[in-house]
Amino acid sequence: MTGDWLWGGALRLRRDVLAFYRDCERQGGLVRTHVWRLPLYVVTAPELIEEVLVKKQRCFIKSGALRSTGRAFGRGLLTSDKELWRRQRRTIQPAFHGQRLARYRALMNAAALRLCESFGDGGVRNIHHDMTDLCFEALAQSLFGEGMSEARPLVAAAAEALHEFHHLHAQWIGAVGGLAFAAVRAASTALGRPDFVADPTLLPTSYGRRFRDATAALDGYVAGLVARRRAAPAGDDFLSMLLAGRDEAGAPLSERQIRDEVVTMFLAGHETAASSLTWALYLLAAHPPAAQRLAAALDADDRGGGGAGEREIDRVMREALRLYPPAYRISRTAVEACEIGGHRVRPGVEIMIPQWAVHRSERFYAEPDAFRPERWTPKFTATLPKFAYFPFGGGPRTCIGNTFAEIEGSVALGHICRRYELRVPPRARVTPYLGVTLLPRGNQLALEVRRRPSQTQQFPAAPDFSRA
């Protein structure tokens, strides 16, 4: 896998990243290569993934690729490391405690009902747009206590610019631009700063300008939101927690830190959930027998069937997250020397842990590319190695909103699949796009939506929180 002395795996990564990851997985638990002489290790064995994410996690920080988008995320929970990250996690964690999650479920139910009402008798829908709107509304109502309709286009523009920047910058790294990236990493590592990363958003490219402009517009909205909340506190929501937060010296969080956490929650808090739901609905539309099993289980629940629908939704979501994990790979930069699986890892090395490849491994899954929700029996789950399935990451950095996303998925699938049948339109070609998360290309995924024959009654009225 070392390839040519100069470019190593760069050209294959540029041509087809997901295929490259699967080739590495087939070769073994740890494959060493390089990108323009920058050492790259692809780790796919569950026991070695645990070494990186849990046992020796102190030796690694978030990857240079993610930290290079600091103009968007800043030093928020997604990109921060070590003590700063621990303080932030302690501040934010109460927003996702059990009693709050019960309250959030009610808000998610209302949002999902409004979405179903908008479907009417059906038609062809861009289901990804629908899921993104749904998940943003659920996020805004749950964590910020208001509809935030004016923020939605700003967040959408910033997210689109972020995904485009990440995708095209990765293409640039895979081409000769990777020489500059590798040279900077080699020099900074030699000077004792393997964590150093230049700001590529300053490059005079069209996608760099779009990224800067979209982020600046979102920053303006967040500054106004924070000022308004300082003047008129709203209660105990996520933003209120940030405004009341204190650092280890008892000082309030800085304006920049509050901004970084709010923007991180805006961008990361709904995009991954929307992606998960989009792919789950697509898979159900492409596999009518699985959709029919789910609908029958939901009908049984409505007749007092004892939770069959919830169990089937859980199996569908697990399988969708296996096949199309929104975080399709985890990346880390080594900042301390360590040993992983008998291989010496030096500071400056990039580690790739591709969920896409591990989740589709023949070592752990029969018919790994097939959509088979029925595989998720209690026995199968109990025998699966810990890091053979990790859509929300693992170790201390497990996604803070994983339970929030699971509830959201259960609520949305329950409402939609009770009421509608989904089909993939004839001649439709659906391909994933590798932004920061795994998205349908062009943010477009069209599905035919038809009212189920048994669902002719009126929906219960959904509470209107849009003006809250």
Buried (B, 14 or more C-beta within 10 A) or exposed (E): BEBEEEBBBBBBBBEEBBEBBBBBBEEEBBBBBBBBBBBBBBBBBBBBBBBBBBBBBEBBBBBBBBBBBBBBBBBBBBBBBEEBBEBBBEBBEEBBEEEBBEEBBEBBBBBBBBBBBEBEEBEEBBBBBBBBBBBBBBBBBBBBBBBBEEBBEBBBBBBBBBBBBBBBBBBBBBBEBBBBBBEBBBEBBEEEBBBBBBEBBEBEBEBBEBBBEBBEBBBEBBBEBBEEBEEEEEEEBBBBBBBEBEBEEEEEBEEEBBBBBBBBBBBBBBBBBBBBBBBBBBBBBBBEEBBEBBBBBBBBBEEEBEEBBBEBBBBBBBBBBBBBBBBBBBBBBBBEEBEBBEBEBEBBBBBBBBBBBBBBBEBBBEEBEEBBBEBBEEEEEEEBBEBBBBBBBBBEBEBBBBBBBBBBBBBBBBBBBBBBBBBBEEEBEBEBBBBBBBBBEEBBBBBBBBBBEEBEEEBEEBBEBEEE
